[in-house]
């Protein structure tokens, strides 16, 4: 019977090296090891590290670009696709039309970021904890002037500490809206220096709980921080009325 065809057994297609390279990079993106917006090493470096040819790396990168998983960087190179490639999303348009939509975002952030703080307390490695500490230190530095960027950096560092690629991509997708949310909070609702100190202390409690590997305390600290922000939106809504349109500036 040797040589006869048996339809139960199919030919196995030979996999090209470039496809394996693309799969390996995809695994890193899916696992969150490569974060949204992170720049990839150059073709030569990738070829050396993965022990393949530059031709295979180039073909793999082209495949990932076609799938919109990575994008070209001006001046050369590639980075993991992030929200910066999708300017003025429908969500951002809602916020531009009426800043009261940030109230809903604040409620959603409580659900998401409490989970993230708890997860980070369980899974953060020393490098992640150091990154959160550095972001907190930048927030607390009185010489810093961009409160929005520093605050957002803290929440992004915490996102990476969760080890969840899904959560990191969600945070990246909401990046522009998140910064608008934080800016409105830090510069409009709570603009004074005493408020800055209180907000830094709220973040410090989140950090200390994560460093102490206490998920319950981390979730509680994050909930207290974001609920304080939500209460400020409720006060604005009550003062202006629920049907008042408030365009975001």
C-alpha positions, -999 to 999 in steps of 0.1 A, spaced: 0 0 0 31 22 1 27 53 -21 -11 52 -22 -29 85 -13 -49 85 20 -70 117 22 -69 117 60 -33 128 58 -26 161 42 6 176 31 21 200 56 30 233 41 65 245 46 66 275 68 87 304 56 111 319 81 95 353 77 62 339 89 78 325 120 94 358 127 61 376 123 45 350 146 71 356 173 67 393 172 29 389 173 33 368 205 53 396 221 26 421 212 -2 398 224 15 391 257 21 428 263 59 424 262 59 449 233 36 477 244 15 500 221 37 528 208 69 509 217 96 511 190 110 479 177 147 472 173 161 478 138 161 451 111 198 442 117 193 439 154 162 418 150 180 396 125 209 390 149 187 385 180 164 360 162 192 343 143 176 349 109 184 369 78 175 406 73 154 395 43 132 374 66 129 402 91 120 427 64 93 404 50 79 398 85 77 435 93 59 441 60 34 414 69 28 430 103 24 464 88 -2 450 64 -21 437 94 -18 471 111 0 456 140 30 479 135 36 512 117 65 530 102 82 557 122 92 590 105 130 589 99 131 551 99 121 521 120 88 507 132 67 508 163 37 488 177 5 504 165 -12 527 190 -39 552 193 -18 579 178 -25 564 144 -63 570 148 -67 607 152 -99 623 164 -118 591 171 -156 592 175 -150 590 213 -128 621 211 -155 639 191 -180 632 218 -157 648 244 -150 678 221 -188 683 217 -196 682 254 -171 679 283 -199 663 305 -192 631 286 -160 629 306 -183 620 335 -192 587 319 -155 581 312 -147 587 349 -172 560 358 -157 536 333 -122 544 346 -132 533 381 -142 499 369 -112 494 347 -85 510 368 -95 494 401 -91 460 383 -57 472 369 -44 483 403 -54 449 418 -38 430 390 -6 451 391 -3 444 428 -4 407 419 18 406 389 42 436 387 78 428 385 106 450 401 111 468 368 74 477 366 73 489 402 104 510 396 87 526 366 56 535 387 78 549 414 96 571 388 63 584 374 52 592 409 84 610 416 79 631 385 44 640 396 56 651 430 84 673 417 73 709 422 95 720 393 74 699 368 48 720 349 30 694 327 6 678 353 -14 661 326 16 643 311 30 632 345 -4 620 357 -10 600 325 25 585 327 17 571 361 -15 554 348 4 540 318 32 526 340 5 509 361 -11 495 329 22 479 319 25 464 353 -8 445 348 9 423 322 -23 424 302 -19 432 265 -57 438 262 -57 464 290 -26 481 276 -42 484 242 -74 497 257 -55 524 275 -36 533 244 -68 535 224 -82 559 249 -50 578 251 -62 612 238 -95 611 257 -76 600 289 -53 630 286 -83 653 281 -100 637 311 -69 643 333 -63 678 320 -98 689 328 -95 674 362 -60 688 370 -64 723 355 -101 731 358 -117 712 386 -87 710 409 -62 736 399 -47 747 432 -14 736 446 -31 721 477 -51 699 453 -19 688 435 -5 676 468 -37 657 476 -38 640 442 -1 630 444 -8 615 478 -37 595 463 -14 581 437 12 574 463 -12 552 482 -19 532 450 18 528 444 26 517 480 -2 491 478 12 477 446 48 477 460 34 459 490 17 432 469 -17 440 484 -43 438 457 -72 448 479 -55 479 492 -44 488 457 -79 485 444 -93 505 473 -67 533 468 -75 536 431 -112 536 438 -108 564 463 -87 584 439 -111 581 410 -143 584 431 -130 618 442 -127 628 406 -162 615 398 -177 635 427 -163 667 412 -182 659 379 -214 653 399 -210 687 415 -206 704 381 -236 685 367 -257 696 397 -247 732 394 -252 735 356 -281 711 351 -282 678 332 -292 694 298 -265 720 296 -241 715 267 -205 722 278 -181 722 248 -146 711 258 -119 736 251 
